Amino acid sequence: MTQVIFDPYPRTAQLIFTPQDWKNLQQSYVIKEPEITNDLSFYQHHIENTQYIIGQPPLDNTLLKKAGKLKAIFNVESNFLDNMDYDTCFQRGIHVLATSPVFAKPVAELGLGMALSLLRDIPAADQSFRTGNEVYGLESNTNARQLGGSRVGFIGFGDLGTALHSLLTGFQCDISIYDPWLPESMIRNIGASPADLDTVLSNSDIIFIVAAATDNNQGSLGKAEFSRMKQGTSVILLSRASVVDFAAMKDAVKNNHVRVATDVFPLEPVSPEDPIRQLPGMVLSAHRAGALDSAFKDMGRIVLEDMKLIDQGLAPKLCKRAERETVRRFRSMPVEIN
């Protein structure tokens, strides 16, 4: 039978597989599980007879040379990490795959909720009501605005951006997208406008930051970029904290220039003493946008379905493939908390 190394840290079998899917995996494949995650000696002993790895251990050229039967590596941590010899994988036809597409829809839904919360000041209105200081009617909406018909800008437009765009369709927004990795025709074909970064920053009422962290966008949204945004712009940060200069972003909020909702932070967990916890004008979420049981179970499902395709000599369709042109440019921090 085909052999699988199952080394999914920080995920677990119970997290990413339904009982039936886990049973199907065990019935269809020989499962080898290391006692210690990413145990080099374990890989040296087992990789020669392994067709699939569920996990993303450090794999150098020497180890990959022993992996003569290896067909695919499924990274269920969901980031492409800079810890393996991708060139050897590409040359040998070994698929390196990430399960990140399962998070697109749940993160997009929370992102939409965050946008509405900022635009209608829902958290502050709720808190005022609970303390007996609520304001009724028009007086309570002096800084509120509708999402419908607003100018929406995207910074980055991968799986998450696509899912968000689908949710926004009914709001009839004027959507502009900045993504230097996409051809303009792809953006126009979905009814949006391709734009440079300055146009997105200066023209948008709402900005969704959904770009992956790469080697050329670390801290790229800083003081100058926030200053180019219109007064009162709502900014929703959903992808990776490293894309933004957090100090500059917090200053823009303190100065009442923008309002921000974020699901990600430079250091997680956030310190209990971090002043961001008391900063008005922000909606804060503890990196929970994609962490739904349904999403994690989808992770196991798409791994099984893509393994079945590869077993038949076909290409995987559901997981995200590492591309030789871009995979080394990603700079996301490894996930530690499910």
Secondary structure, 3 states (H helix, E strand, C coil): CCEEEECCCCCCHHHHCCHHHHHHHHHHCEEECCCCCCCHHHHHHHHHHCCEEECCCCECHHHHHHCCCCCEEEECCCCCCCCECHHHHHHHCCEEEECHHHHHHHHHHHHHHHHHHHHHCHHHHHHHHHCCCCCCHHHHHCCCCCCCCCEEEEECCCHHHHHHHHHHHHHCCEEEEECCCCCHHHHHCCCCEECCHHHHHHHCCEEEECCCCECCCCCCECHHHHHCCCCCEEEEECCCHHHECHHHHHHHHHCCCEEEEECCCCCCCCCCCCHHHHCCCEEECCCCCCCCHHHHHHHHHHHHHHHHHHHCCCCCCCCEECCCCCHHHECCCCCCCC
